[in-house]
Amino acid sequence: MRPAPLKAGRKEGRKGGRLSEHVYKSIELTGSSKKGVEDAVQRAIARAGKTIRNMRWFQVTETRGYVEKGKVAYWQVTVKIGFTLES
């Protein structure tokens, strides 16, 4: 099934399921946390935000953890973060 054609003057965006016409670059980072997976993701994104502008999306590509004395000591989450390139 083909998507409906765009109306004249309308820019493609996220609305209606269409992707915008951006070019993205992505990086891969691994965040770690003793608290959990979500905290590890937040840490990776927060750190990337110190030097990268225009972040738009992330994808969790790997989840793992470190075991110490039979218990989870910390989580490691690898994320791919996409950002738009500046003009």
HTML snippet that shows the backbone in 3Dmol.js (N, CA, C, O; Angstrom):
<script src="https://3Dmol.org/build/3Dmol-min.js"></script>
<div id="view" style="width:600px;height:400px;position:relative"></div>
<script>
const pdb = `
ATOM      1  N   MET A   1       0.838  -1.176   0.000  1.00  0.00           N
ATOM      2  CA  MET A   1       0.000   0.000   0.000  1.00  0.00           C
ATOM      3  C   MET A   1       0.886   1.242   0.000  1.00  0.00           C
ATOM      4  O   MET A   1       1.787   1.366   0.830  1.00  0.00           O
ATOM      5  N   ARG A   2       0.635   2.144  -0.913  1.00  0.00           N
ATOM      6  CA  ARG A   2       1.441   3.349  -1.032  1.00  0.00           C
ATOM      7  C   ARG A   2       0.842   4.462  -0.195  1.00  0.00           C
ATOM      8  O   ARG A   2      -0.380   4.577  -0.094  1.00  0.00           O
ATOM      9  N   PRO A   3       1.709   5.299   0.418  1.00  0.00           N
ATOM     10  CA  PRO A   3       1.195   6.427   1.195  1.00  0.00           C
ATOM     11  C   PRO A   3       0.538   7.452   0.278  1.00  0.00           C
ATOM     12  O   PRO A   3       0.880   7.568  -0.899  1.00  0.00           O
ATOM     13  N   ALA A   4      -0.399   8.183   0.837  1.00  0.00           N
ATOM     14  CA  ALA A   4      -1.066   9.243   0.081  1.00  0.00           C
ATOM     15  C   ALA A   4      -0.066  10.313  -0.301  1.00  0.00           C
ATOM     16  O   ALA A   4       0.842  10.607   0.477  1.00  0.00           O
ATOM     17  N   PRO A   5      -0.209  10.910  -1.489  1.00  0.00           N
ATOM     18  CA  PRO A   5       0.728  11.976  -1.884  1.00  0.00           C
ATOM     19  C   PRO A   5       0.599  13.174  -0.957  1.00  0.00           C
ATOM     20  O   PRO A   5      -0.458  13.424  -0.379  1.00  0.00           O
ATOM     21  N   LEU A   6       1.690  13.904  -0.829  1.00  0.00           N
ATOM     22  CA  LEU A   6       1.695  15.099   0.010  1.00  0.00           C
ATOM     23  C   LEU A   6       0.950  16.226  -0.683  1.00  0.00           C
ATOM     24  O   LEU A   6       0.987  16.357  -1.906  1.00  0.00           O
ATOM     25  N   LYS A   7       0.282  17.025   0.110  1.00  0.00           N
ATOM     26  CA  LYS A   7      -0.393  18.199  -0.436  1.00  0.00           C
ATOM     27  C   LYS A   7       0.644  19.273  -0.724  1.00  0.00           C
ATOM     28  O   LYS A   7       1.662  19.353  -0.036  1.00  0.00           O
ATOM     29  N   ALA A   8       0.400  20.080  -1.712  1.00  0.00           N
ATOM     30  CA  ALA A   8       1.336  21.141  -2.078  1.00  0.00           C
ATOM     31  C   ALA A   8       1.603  22.041  -0.893  1.00  0.00           C
ATOM     32  O   ALA A   8       0.679  22.418  -0.173  1.00  0.00           O
ATOM     33  N   GLY A   9       2.858  22.384  -0.688  1.00  0.00           N
ATOM     34  CA  GLY A   9       3.245  23.299   0.367  1.00  0.00           C
ATOM     35  C   GLY A   9       3.424  22.642   1.730  1.00  0.00           C
ATOM     36  O   GLY A   9       3.888  23.287   2.670  1.00  0.00           O
ATOM     37  N   ARG A  10       3.069  21.398   1.845  1.00  0.00           N
ATOM     38  CA  ARG A  10       3.213  20.713   3.133  1.00  0.00           C
ATOM     39  C   ARG A  10       4.559  20.015   3.204  1.00  0.00           C
ATOM     40  O   ARG A  10       4.944  19.284   2.293  1.00  0.00           O
ATOM     41  N   LYS A  11       5.254  20.248   4.280  1.00  0.00           N
ATOM     42  CA  LYS A  11       6.536  19.588   4.485  1.00  0.00           C
ATOM     43  C   LYS A  11       6.302  18.223   5.106  1.00  0.00           C
ATOM     44  O   LYS A  11       5.388  18.042   5.911  1.00  0.00           O
ATOM     45  N   GLU A  12       7.135  17.265   4.724  1.00  0.00           N
ATOM     46  CA  GLU A  12       7.040  15.968   5.367  1.00  0.00           C
ATOM     47  C   GLU A  12       7.527  16.092   6.792  1.00  0.00           C
ATOM     48  O   GLU A  12       8.551  16.726   7.044  1.00  0.00           O
ATOM     49  N   GLY A  13       6.835  15.516   7.696  1.00  0.00           N
ATOM     50  CA  GLY A  13       7.232  15.513   9.098  1.00  0.00           C
ATOM     51  C   GLY A  13       6.898  14.178   9.704  1.00  0.00           C
ATOM     52  O   GLY A  13       6.616  13.219   8.985  1.00  0.00           O
ATOM     53  N   ARG A  14       6.924  14.102  10.993  1.00  0.00           N
ATOM     54  CA  ARG A  14       6.634  12.864  11.689  1.00  0.00           C
ATOM     55  C   ARG A  14       5.137  12.576  11.692  1.00  0.00           C
ATOM     56  O   ARG A  14       4.734  11.427  11.874  1.00  0.00           O
ATOM     57  N   LYS A  15       4.309  13.594  11.494  1.00  0.00           N
ATOM     58  CA  LYS A  15       2.863  13.416  11.502  1.00  0.00           C
ATOM     59  C   LYS A  15       2.442  12.510  10.357  1.00  0.00           C
ATOM     60  O   LYS A  15       3.024  12.549   9.273  1.00  0.00           O
ATOM     61  N   GLY A  16       1.442  11.710  10.603  1.00  0.00           N
ATOM     62  CA  GLY A  16       0.923  10.843   9.557  1.00  0.00           C
ATOM     63  C   GLY A  16       1.827   9.677   9.241  1.00  0.00           C
ATOM     64  O   GLY A  16       1.628   9.005   8.229  1.00  0.00           O
ATOM     65  N   GLY A  17       2.818   9.415  10.079  1.00  0.00           N
ATOM     66  CA  GLY A  17       3.693   8.269   9.864  1.00  0.00           C
ATOM     67  C   GLY A  17       4.810   8.492   8.872  1.00  0.00           C
ATOM     68  O   GLY A  17       5.608   7.588   8.623  1.00  0.00           O
ATOM     69  N   ARG A  18       4.880   9.677   8.302  1.00  0.00           N
ATOM     70  CA  ARG A  18       5.949   9.949   7.332  1.00  0.00           C
ATOM     71  C   ARG A  18       7.186  10.453   8.066  1.00  0.00           C
ATOM     72  O   ARG A  18       7.086  11.205   9.036  1.00  0.00           O
ATOM     73  N   LEU A  19       8.323  10.038   7.600  1.00  0.00           N
ATOM     74  CA  LEU A  19       9.579  10.512   8.183  1.00  0.00           C
ATOM     75  C   LEU A  19       9.940  11.849   7.569  1.00  0.00           C
ATOM     76  O   LEU A  19       9.635  12.108   6.405  1.00  0.00           O
ATOM     77  N   SER A  20      10.585  12.694   8.345  1.00  0.00           N
ATOM     78  CA  SER A  20      11.006  13.986   7.822  1.00  0.00           C
ATOM     79  C   SER A  20      12.199  13.800   6.896  1.00  0.00           C
ATOM     80  O   SER A  20      12.844  12.752   6.880  1.00  0.00           O
ATOM     81  N   GLU A  21      12.468  14.827   6.141  1.00  0.00           N
ATOM     82  CA  GLU A  21      13.525  14.762   5.131  1.00  0.00           C
ATOM     83  C   GLU A  21      14.857  15.220   5.685  1.00  0.00           C
ATOM     84  O   GLU A  21      15.557  15.999   5.037  1.00  0.00           O
ATOM     85  N   HIS A  22      15.219  14.764   6.847  1.00  0.00           N
ATOM     86  CA  HIS A  22      16.489  15.125   7.453  1.00  0.00           C
ATOM     87  C   HIS A  22      17.557  14.101   7.083  1.00  0.00           C
ATOM     88  O   HIS A  22      17.262  12.968   6.700  1.00  0.00           O
ATOM     89  N   VAL A  23      18.782  14.530   7.207  1.00  0.00           N
ATOM     90  CA  VAL A  23      19.910  13.612   7.132  1.00  0.00           C
ATOM     91  C   VAL A  23      20.418  13.463   8.552  1.00  0.00           C
ATOM     92  O   VAL A  23      20.651  14.456   9.242  1.00  0.00           O
ATOM     93  N   TYR A  24      20.587  12.242   8.985  1.00  0.00           N
ATOM     94  CA  TYR A  24      21.021  11.973  10.354  1.00  0.00           C
ATOM     95  C   TYR A  24      22.414  11.371  10.369  1.00  0.00           C
ATOM     96  O   TYR A  24      22.809  10.644   9.457  1.00  0.00           O
ATOM     97  N   LYS A  25      23.137  11.685  11.408  1.00  0.00           N
ATOM     98  CA  LYS A  25      24.394  11.019  11.712  1.00  0.00           C
ATOM     99  C   LYS A  25      24.141  10.306  13.026  1.00  0.00           C
ATOM    100  O   LYS A  25      23.355  10.781  13.845  1.00  0.00           O
ATOM    101  N   SER A  26      24.789   9.181  13.239  1.00  0.00           N
ATOM    102  CA  SER A  26      24.578   8.483  14.503  1.00  0.00           C
ATOM    103  C   SER A  26      25.908   8.100  15.134  1.00  0.00           C
ATOM    104  O   SER A  26      26.916   7.901  14.457  1.00  0.00           O
ATOM    105  N   ILE A  27      25.866   8.008  16.443  1.00  0.00           N
ATOM    106  CA  ILE A  27      27.017   7.558  17.203  1.00  0.00           C
ATOM    107  C   ILE A  27      26.544   6.428  18.111  1.00  0.00           C
ATOM    108  O   ILE A  27      25.347   6.267  18.351  1.00  0.00           O
ATOM    109  N   GLU A  28      27.481   5.666  18.599  1.00  0.00           N
ATOM    110  CA  GLU A  28      27.146   4.584  19.510  1.00  0.00           C
ATOM    111  C   GLU A  28      27.893   4.794  20.822  1.00  0.00           C
ATOM    112  O   GLU A  28      29.107   4.998  20.832  1.00  0.00           O
ATOM    113  N   LEU A  29      27.157   4.740  21.922  1.00  0.00           N
ATOM    114  CA  LEU A  29      27.723   4.931  23.253  1.00  0.00           C
ATOM    115  C   LEU A  29      27.239   3.823  24.173  1.00  0.00           C
ATOM    116  O   LEU A  29      26.194   3.219  23.929  1.00  0.00           O
ATOM    117  N   THR A  30      27.991   3.556  25.224  1.00  0.00           N
ATOM    118  CA  THR A  30      27.555   2.614  26.246  1.00  0.00           C
ATOM    119  C   THR A  30      27.512   3.341  27.573  1.00  0.00           C
ATOM    120  O   THR A  30      28.520   3.856  28.057  1.00  0.00           O
ATOM    121  N   GLY A  31      26.312   3.371  28.155  1.00  0.00           N
ATOM    122  CA  GLY A  31      26.131   3.965  29.476  1.00  0.00           C
ATOM    123  C   GLY A  31      26.082   2.856  30.512  1.00  0.00           C
ATOM    124  O   GLY A  31      25.671   1.736  30.207  1.00  0.00           O
ATOM    125  N   SER A  32      26.493   3.156  31.716  1.00  0.00           N
ATOM    126  CA  SER A  32      26.427   2.150  32.778  1.00  0.00           C
ATOM    127  C   SER A  32      25.796   2.768  34.023  1.00  0.00           C
ATOM    128  O   SER A  32      25.867   3.976  34.248  1.00  0.00           O
ATOM    129  N   SER A  33      25.174   1.897  34.827  1.00  0.00           N
ATOM    130  CA  SER A  33      24.497   2.360  36.029  1.00  0.00           C
ATOM    131  C   SER A  33      24.316   1.207  37.010  1.00  0.00           C
ATOM    132  O   SER A  33      24.086   0.065  36.612  1.00  0.00           O
ATOM    133  N   LYS A  34      24.422   1.521  38.280  1.00  0.00           N
ATOM    134  CA  LYS A  34      24.111   0.545  39.320  1.00  0.00           C
ATOM    135  C   LYS A  34      22.609   0.474  39.553  1.00  0.00           C
ATOM    136  O   LYS A  34      22.117  -0.499  40.125  1.00  0.00           O
ATOM    137  N   LYS A  35      21.870   1.504  39.110  1.00  0.00           N
ATOM    138  CA  LYS A  35      20.431   1.583  39.359  1.00  0.00           C
ATOM    139  C   LYS A  35      19.614   0.723  38.400  1.00  0.00           C
ATOM    140  O   LYS A  35      18.683   0.038  38.826  1.00  0.00           O
ATOM    141  N   GLY A  36      19.950   0.749  37.108  1.00  0.00           N
ATOM    142  CA  GLY A  36      19.172  -0.023  36.151  1.00  0.00           C
ATOM    143  C   GLY A  36      19.395   0.391  34.713  1.00  0.00           C
ATOM    144  O   GLY A  36      20.191   1.281  34.412  1.00  0.00           O
ATOM    145  N   VAL A  37      18.672  -0.278  33.837  1.00  0.00           N
ATOM    146  CA  VAL A  37      18.812  -0.073  32.400  1.00  0.00           C
ATOM    147  C   VAL A  37      18.436   1.352  31.988  1.00  0.00           C
ATOM    148  O   VAL A  37      19.184   2.005  31.260  1.00  0.00           O
ATOM    149  N   GLU A  38      17.289   1.831  32.448  1.00  0.00           N
ATOM    150  CA  GLU A  38      16.851   3.166  32.051  1.00  0.00           C
ATOM    151  C   GLU A  38      17.833   4.235  32.501  1.00  0.00           C
ATOM    152  O   GLU A  38      18.086   5.188  31.763  1.00  0.00           O
ATOM    153  N   ASP A  39      18.385   4.097  33.683  1.00  0.00           N
ATOM    154  CA  ASP A  39      19.362   5.065  34.171  1.00  0.00           C
ATOM    155  C   ASP A  39      20.625   5.028  33.310  1.00  0.00           C
ATOM    156  O   ASP A  39      21.230   6.070  33.055  1.00  0.00           O
ATOM    157  N   ALA A  40      21.022   3.851  32.868  1.00  0.00           N
ATOM    158  CA  ALA A  40      22.199   3.732  32.000  1.00  0.00           C
ATOM    159  C   ALA A  40      21.962   4.450  30.673  1.00  0.00           C
ATOM    160  O   ALA A  40      22.858   5.119  30.158  1.00  0.00           O
ATOM    161  N   VAL A  41      20.747   4.311  30.118  1.00  0.00           N
ATOM    162  CA  VAL A  41      20.403   5.012  28.876  1.00  0.00           C
ATOM    163  C   VAL A  41      20.428   6.518  29.105  1.00  0.00           C
ATOM    164  O   VAL A  41      21.000   7.264  28.310  1.00  0.00           O
ATOM    165  N   GLN A  42      19.805   6.962  30.194  1.00  0.00           N
ATOM    166  CA  GLN A  42      19.767   8.400  30.505  1.00  0.00           C
ATOM    167  C   GLN A  42      21.179   8.967  30.655  1.00  0.00           C
ATOM    168  O   GLN A  42      21.447  10.079  30.200  1.00  0.00           O
ATOM    169  N   ARG A  43      22.066   8.229  31.277  1.00  0.00           N
ATOM    170  CA  ARG A  43      23.445   8.686  31.454  1.00  0.00           C
ATOM    171  C   ARG A  43      24.158   8.845  30.110  1.00  0.00           C
ATOM    172  O   ARG A  43      24.863   9.829  29.888  1.00  0.00           O
ATOM    173  N   ALA A  44      23.972   7.878  29.222  1.00  0.00           N
ATOM    174  CA  ALA A  44      24.612   7.950  27.903  1.00  0.00           C
ATOM    175  C   ALA A  44      24.098   9.158  27.126  1.00  0.00           C
ATOM    176  O   ALA A  44      24.882   9.885  26.517  1.00  0.00           O
ATOM    177  N   ILE A  45      22.780   9.372  27.147  1.00  0.00           N
ATOM    178  CA  ILE A  45      22.193  10.491  26.412  1.00  0.00           C
ATOM    179  C   ILE A  45      22.602  11.826  27.029  1.00  0.00           C
ATOM    180  O   ILE A  45      22.907  12.776  26.310  1.00  0.00           O
ATOM    181  N   ALA A  46      22.608  11.898  28.352  1.00  0.00           N
ATOM    182  CA  ALA A  46      23.018  13.140  29.026  1.00  0.00           C
ATOM    183  C   ALA A  46      24.460  13.489  28.689  1.00  0.00           C
ATOM    184  O   ALA A  46      24.782  14.651  28.443  1.00  0.00           O
ATOM    185  N   ARG A  47      25.315  12.495  28.679  1.00  0.00           N
ATOM    186  CA  ARG A  47      26.732  12.756  28.367  1.00  0.00           C
ATOM    187  C   ARG A  47      26.892  13.204  26.917  1.00  0.00           C
ATOM    188  O   ARG A  47      27.650  14.131  26.633  1.00  0.00           O
ATOM    189  N   ALA A  48      26.182  12.551  26.003  1.00  0.00           N
ATOM    190  CA  ALA A  48      26.250  12.938  24.592  1.00  0.00           C
ATOM    191  C   ALA A  48      25.758  14.369  24.415  1.00  0.00           C
ATOM    192  O   ALA A  48      26.291  15.112  23.591  1.00  0.00           O
ATOM    193  N   GLY A  49      24.749  14.754  25.181  1.00  0.00           N
ATOM    194  CA  GLY A  49      24.172  16.094  25.077  1.00  0.00           C
ATOM    195  C   GLY A  49      25.128  17.210  25.445  1.00  0.00           C
ATOM    196  O   GLY A  49      24.871  18.371  25.125  1.00  0.00           O
ATOM    197  N   LYS A  50      26.224  16.887  26.107  1.00  0.00           N
ATOM    198  CA  LYS A  50      27.215  17.916  26.453  1.00  0.00           C
ATOM    199  C   LYS A  50      27.992  18.396  25.237  1.00  0.00           C
ATOM    200  O   LYS A  50      28.500  19.517  25.229  1.00  0.00           O
ATOM    201  N   THR A  51      28.090  17.556  24.209  1.00  0.00           N
ATOM    202  CA  THR A  51      28.891  17.928  23.042  1.00  0.00           C
ATOM    203  C   THR A  51      28.155  17.780  21.716  1.00  0.00           C
ATOM    204  O   THR A  51      28.653  18.232  20.685  1.00  0.00           O
ATOM    205  N   ILE A  52      26.988  17.160  21.722  1.00  0.00           N
ATOM    206  CA  ILE A  52      26.257  16.924  20.474  1.00  0.00           C
ATOM    207  C   ILE A  52      24.946  17.694  20.497  1.00  0.00           C
ATOM    208  O   ILE A  52      24.178  17.616  21.456  1.00  0.00           O
ATOM    209  N   ARG A  53      24.704  18.437  19.427  1.00  0.00           N
ATOM    210  CA  ARG A  53      23.453  19.184  19.298  1.00  0.00           C
ATOM    211  C   ARG A  53      22.481  18.411  18.402  1.00  0.00           C
ATOM    212  O   ARG A  53      22.880  17.509  17.666  1.00  0.00           O
ATOM    213  N   ASN A  54      21.230  18.774  18.478  1.00  0.00           N
ATOM    214  CA  ASN A  54      20.190  18.275  17.578  1.00  0.00           C
ATOM    215  C   ASN A  54      19.940  16.768  17.675  1.00  0.00           C
ATOM    216  O   ASN A  54      19.612  16.127  16.677  1.00  0.00           O
ATOM    217  N   MET A  55      20.097  16.204  18.876  1.00  0.00           N
ATOM    218  CA  MET A  55      19.786  14.783  19.034  1.00  0.00           C
ATOM    219  C   MET A  55      18.294  14.595  18.825  1.00  0.00           C
ATOM    220  O   MET A  55      17.490  15.392  19.308  1.00  0.00           O
ATOM    221  N   ARG A  56      17.920  13.535  18.100  1.00  0.00           N
ATOM    222  CA  ARG A  56      16.518  13.312  17.757  1.00  0.00           C
ATOM    223  C   ARG A  56      15.991  11.936  18.160  1.00  0.00           C
ATOM    224  O   ARG A  56      14.802  11.807  18.451  1.00  0.00           O
ATOM    225  N   TRP A  57      16.819  10.930  18.184  1.00  0.00           N
ATOM    226  CA  TRP A  57      16.334   9.589  18.491  1.00  0.00           C
ATOM    227  C   TRP A  57      17.452   8.739  19.090  1.00  0.00           C
ATOM    228  O   TRP A  57      18.635   9.065  18.993  1.00  0.00           O
ATOM    229  N   PHE A  58      17.034   7.644  19.710  1.00  0.00           N
ATOM    230  CA  PHE A  58      18.011   6.665  20.167  1.00  0.00           C
ATOM    231  C   PHE A  58      17.434   5.271  19.978  1.00  0.00           C
ATOM    232  O   PHE A  58      16.220   5.081  19.908  1.00  0.00           O
ATOM    233  N   GLN A  59      18.335   4.306  19.899  1.00  0.00           N
ATOM    234  CA  GLN A  59      17.958   2.905  19.756  1.00  0.00           C
ATOM    235  C   GLN A  59      18.850   2.090  20.676  1.00  0.00           C
ATOM    236  O   GLN A  59      20.075   2.201  20.609  1.00  0.00           O
ATOM    237  N   VAL A  60      18.265   1.287  21.519  1.00  0.00           N
ATOM    238  CA  VAL A  60      19.044   0.398  22.378  1.00  0.00           C
ATOM    239  C   VAL A  60      19.503  -0.771  21.509  1.00  0.00           C
ATOM    240  O   VAL A  60      18.680  -1.491  20.944  1.00  0.00           O
ATOM    241  N   THR A  61      20.812  -0.956  21.405  1.00  0.00           N
ATOM    242  CA  THR A  61      21.335  -2.021  20.549  1.00  0.00           C
ATOM    243  C   THR A  61      21.856  -3.212  21.337  1.00  0.00           C
ATOM    244  O   THR A  61      21.984  -4.312  20.798  1.00  0.00           O
ATOM    245  N   GLU A  62      22.157  -2.994  22.621  1.00  0.00           N
ATOM    246  CA  GLU A  62      22.666  -4.092  23.435  1.00  0.00           C
ATOM    247  C   GLU A  62      22.449  -3.778  24.916  1.00  0.00           C
ATOM    248  O   GLU A  62      22.604  -2.638  25.355  1.00  0.00           O
ATOM    249  N   THR A  63      22.094  -4.801  25.662  1.00  0.00           N
ATOM    250  CA  THR A  63      21.953  -4.666  27.104  1.00  0.00           C
ATOM    251  C   THR A  63      22.741  -5.792  27.752  1.00  0.00           C
ATOM    252  O   THR A  63      22.612  -6.954  27.368  1.00  0.00           O
ATOM    253  N   ARG A  64      23.541  -5.446  28.717  1.00  0.00           N
ATOM    254  CA  ARG A  64      24.309  -6.452  29.435  1.00  0.00           C
ATOM    255  C   ARG A  64      24.576  -5.942  30.841  1.00  0.00           C
ATOM    256  O   ARG A  64      24.248  -4.802  31.166  1.00  0.00           O
ATOM    257  N   GLY A  65      25.157  -6.768  31.654  1.00  0.00           N
ATOM    258  CA  GLY A  65      25.447  -6.346  33.014  1.00  0.00           C
ATOM    259  C   GLY A  65      26.691  -7.014  33.546  1.00  0.00           C
ATOM    260  O   GLY A  65      27.259  -7.913  32.927  1.00  0.00           O
ATOM    261  N   TYR A  66      27.087  -6.560  34.681  1.00  0.00           N
ATOM    262  CA  TYR A  66      28.279  -7.076  35.353  1.00  0.00           C
ATOM    263  C   TYR A  66      27.825  -7.743  36.653  1.00  0.00           C
ATOM    264  O   TYR A  66      27.085  -7.163  37.447  1.00  0.00           O
ATOM    265  N   VAL A  67      28.285  -8.966  36.842  1.00  0.00           N
ATOM    266  CA  VAL A  67      27.903  -9.729  38.029  1.00  0.00           C
ATOM    267  C   VAL A  67      29.076  -9.777  38.992  1.00  0.00           C
ATOM    268  O   VAL A  67      30.212 -10.059  38.608  1.00  0.00           O
ATOM    269  N   GLU A  68      28.773  -9.496  40.251  1.00  0.00           N
ATOM    270  CA  GLU A  68      29.792  -9.531  41.291  1.00  0.00           C
ATOM    271  C   GLU A  68      29.214 -10.256  42.508  1.00  0.00           C
ATOM    272  O   GLU A  68      28.170  -9.863  43.030  1.00  0.00           O
ATOM    273  N   LYS A  69      29.883 -11.297  42.949  1.00  0.00           N
ATOM    274  CA  LYS A  69      29.440 -12.088  44.098  1.00  0.00           C
ATOM    275  C   LYS A  69      28.012 -12.594  43.937  1.00  0.00           C
ATOM    276  O   LYS A  69      27.226 -12.591  44.885  1.00  0.00           O
ATOM    277  N   GLY A  70      27.691 -13.025  42.728  1.00  0.00           N
ATOM    278  CA  GLY A  70      26.396 -13.612  42.463  1.00  0.00           C
ATOM    279  C   GLY A  70      25.239 -12.638  42.320  1.00  0.00           C
ATOM    280  O   GLY A  70      24.082 -13.055  42.262  1.00  0.00           O
ATOM    281  N   LYS A  71      25.538 -11.338  42.263  1.00  0.00           N
ATOM    282  CA  LYS A  71      24.485 -10.325  42.128  1.00  0.00           C
ATOM    283  C   LYS A  71      24.846  -9.353  41.010  1.00  0.00           C
ATOM    284  O   LYS A  71      26.010  -9.190  40.645  1.00  0.00           O
ATOM    285  N   VAL A  72      23.808  -8.714  40.483  1.00  0.00           N
ATOM    286  CA  VAL A  72      24.044  -7.692  39.453  1.00  0.00           C
ATOM    287  C   VAL A  72      24.710  -6.498  40.118  1.00  0.00           C
ATOM    288  O   VAL A  72      24.146  -5.878  41.020  1.00  0.00           O
ATOM    289  N   ALA A  73      25.929  -6.180  39.658  1.00  0.00           N
ATOM    290  CA  ALA A  73      26.659  -5.045  40.216  1.00  0.00           C
ATOM    291  C   ALA A  73      26.297  -3.757  39.466  1.00  0.00           C
ATOM    292  O   ALA A  73      26.124  -2.704  40.080  1.00  0.00           O
ATOM    293  N   TYR A  74      26.185  -3.846  38.140  1.00  0.00           N
ATOM    294  CA  TYR A  74      25.742  -2.705  37.351  1.00  0.00           C
ATOM    295  C   TYR A  74      25.316  -3.150  35.968  1.00  0.00           C
ATOM    296  O   TYR A  74      25.684  -4.226  35.497  1.00  0.00           O
ATOM    297  N   TRP A  75      24.536  -2.301  35.332  1.00  0.00           N
ATOM    298  CA  TRP A  75      24.020  -2.528  33.986  1.00  0.00           C
ATOM    299  C   TRP A  75      24.832  -1.733  32.982  1.00  0.00           C
ATOM    300  O   TRP A  75      25.315  -0.641  33.282  1.00  0.00           O
ATOM    301  N   GLN A  76      24.977  -2.284  31.794  1.00  0.00           N
ATOM    302  CA  GLN A  76      25.599  -1.582  30.678  1.00  0.00           C
ATOM    303  C   GLN A  76      24.630  -1.630  29.501  1.00  0.00           C
ATOM    304  O   GLN A  76      24.161  -2.700  29.115  1.00  0.00           O
ATOM    305  N   VAL A  77      24.339  -0.475  28.942  1.00  0.00           N
ATOM    306  CA  VAL A  77      23.403  -0.398  27.820  1.00  0.00           C
ATOM    307  C   VAL A  77      24.063   0.375  26.684  1.00  0.00           C
ATOM    308  O   VAL A  77      24.482   1.519  26.861  1.00  0.00           O
ATOM    309  N   THR A  78      24.150  -0.256  25.526  1.00  0.00           N
ATOM    310  CA  THR A  78      24.702   0.398  24.351  1.00  0.00           C
ATOM    311  C   THR A  78      23.550   0.983  23.556  1.00  0.00           C
ATOM    312  O   THR A  78      22.578   0.294  23.243  1.00  0.00           O
ATOM    313  N   VAL A  79      23.672   2.273  23.232  1.00  0.00           N
ATOM    314  CA  VAL A  79      22.639   2.973  22.471  1.00  0.00           C
ATOM    315  C   VAL A  79      23.247   3.616  21.236  1.00  0.00           C
ATOM    316  O   VAL A  79      24.386   4.083  21.246  1.00  0.00           O
ATOM    317  N   LYS A  80      22.468   3.626  20.193  1.00  0.00           N
ATOM    318  CA  LYS A  80      22.814   4.380  18.991  1.00  0.00           C
ATOM    319  C   LYS A  80      21.982   5.646  19.077  1.00  0.00           C
ATOM    320  O   LYS A  80      20.763   5.576  19.228  1.00  0.00           O
ATOM    321  N   ILE A  81      22.622   6.797  18.985  1.00  0.00           N
ATOM    322  CA  ILE A  81      21.945   8.083  19.099  1.00  0.00           C
ATOM    323  C   ILE A  81      22.041   8.800  17.757  1.00  0.00           C
ATOM    324  O   ILE A  81      23.130   8.964  17.207  1.00  0.00           O
ATOM    325  N   GLY A  82      20.899   9.222  17.241  1.00  0.00           N
ATOM    326  CA  GLY A  82      20.856   9.925  15.965  1.00  0.00           C
ATOM    327  C   GLY A  82      20.648  11.410  16.163  1.00  0.00           C
ATOM    328  O   GLY A  82      19.889  11.832  17.035  1.00  0.00           O
ATOM    329  N   PHE A  83      21.324  12.197  15.354  1.00  0.00           N
ATOM    330  CA  PHE A  83      21.170  13.645  15.421  1.00  0.00           C
ATOM    331  C   PHE A  83      21.209  14.209  14.007  1.00  0.00           C
ATOM    332  O   PHE A  83      21.827  13.642  13.106  1.00  0.00           O
ATOM    333  N   THR A  84      20.530  15.348  13.836  1.00  0.00           N
ATOM    334  CA  THR A  84      20.497  15.967  12.509  1.00  0.00           C
ATOM    335  C   THR A  84      21.762  16.796  12.314  1.00  0.00           C
ATOM    336  O   THR A  84      22.311  17.372  13.253  1.00  0.00           O
ATOM    337  N   LEU A  85      22.192  16.834  11.079  1.00  0.00           N
ATOM    338  CA  LEU A  85      23.362  17.626  10.723  1.00  0.00           C
ATOM    339  C   LEU A  85      22.943  19.073  10.518  1.00  0.00           C
ATOM    340  O   LEU A  85      21.851  19.347  10.020  1.00  0.00           O
ATOM    341  N   GLU A  86      23.799  19.978  10.898  1.00  0.00           N
ATOM    342  CA  GLU A  86      23.499  21.393  10.718  1.00  0.00           C
ATOM    343  C   GLU A  86      23.761  21.811   9.288  1.00  0.00           C
ATOM    344  O   GLU A  86      24.619  21.252   8.605  1.00  0.00           O
ATOM    345  N   SER A  87      23.014  22.794   8.849  1.00  0.00           N
ATOM    346  CA  SER A  87      23.161  23.292   7.452  1.00  0.00           C
ATOM    347  C   SER A  87      24.452  24.058   7.297  1.00  0.00           C
ATOM    348  O   SER A  87      24.752  24.549   6.209  1.00  0.00           O
TER     349      SER A  87
END
`;
const viewer = $3Dmol.createViewer("view");
viewer.addModel(pdb, "pdb");
viewer.setStyle({}, {cartoon: {color: "spectrum"}});
viewer.zoomTo();
viewer.render();
</script>
